[in-house]
Each structure stands twice: as C-alpha cells, then as structure tokens.
C-alpha cells in the first residue's frame, strides 16, 4: 500500500486505523414502521459502507467548546473521530457492541472529506 518511505497511498486518510480502535455500524433513519400499538417508530437502515473504525471518547465541557464553538450541545456525551463517510449526518446513529450513539453534530475537518469529528449522545437502556 505504501509508496516508499512508509507513506500511505490512500487518498484522504490522515489518521492511522490503529488510532481508531472501535468498529461501529453507521445507520441512518429510514421510514416509519408500525409499532403494533397503533403508532409508529422510526426504522433504521445500514449506511453504505455500514462499518467504519473510529475512536470514541467521553466528551468534556472543554472538548465540546473546542469542537462545537458557538453552539449549545447540552446532551452530548461523547466525541467520535471517524474517517469521512458521505452518509454520516445528524440523522445518523452509531452502533458499537450493545451501545447506541445518536449523532448530534458533524464536523468535516478542514473540509477535505478525509476525517470527521462527530458530537454524539449515548442512548442509555
């Protein structure tokens, strides 16, 4: 994969996968599905590609001020660093083992479509 001197030939990737130890499934909101009680729940479908490697870190107030400057993200619990995924939006969620993270914000670092920072809220069971 390298082109001599250990350089990566993959366009866009600037952070090695080793720094993204968590494998998550990206899902996007789909159509409403009947819940059996006369109401509806939101259906979810896997993005394409469905899985990416990320790093998941608890969000401190300082982290949120740096990433989400000028906005209020009261319920954010985690910051996720991910490679660019064209289907990641604020209508996405990440599934990691038995944990679910709703995406509240997406920052496309330097607008290069290489890396993204996601502001997420973990859903508690």
C-alpha positions, 0 to 999 in steps of 0.5 A: 500500500505504501509508496516508499518511505512508509507513506500511505497511498490512500487518498484522504486518510490522515489518521492511522486505523490503529488510532481508531480502535472501535468498529461501529455500524453507521445507520441512518433513519429510514421510514416509519414502521408500525409499532403494533400499538397503533403508532409508529417508530422510526426504522433504521437502515445500514449506511453504505459502507455500514462499518467504519473504525473510529475512536470514541471518547467521553466528551468534556465541557472543554472538548465540546467548546473546542469542537462545537464553538458557538453552539449549545450541545447540552446532551452530548456525551461523547466525541467520535473521530471517524474517517469521512463517510458521505452518509454520516449526518445528524440523522445518523446513529452509531452502533458499537457492541450493545451501545447506541450513539445518536449523532448530534453534530458533524464536523468535516475537518478542514473540509477535505472529506478525509476525517470527521469529528462527530458530537454524539449522545449515548442512548442509555437502556 
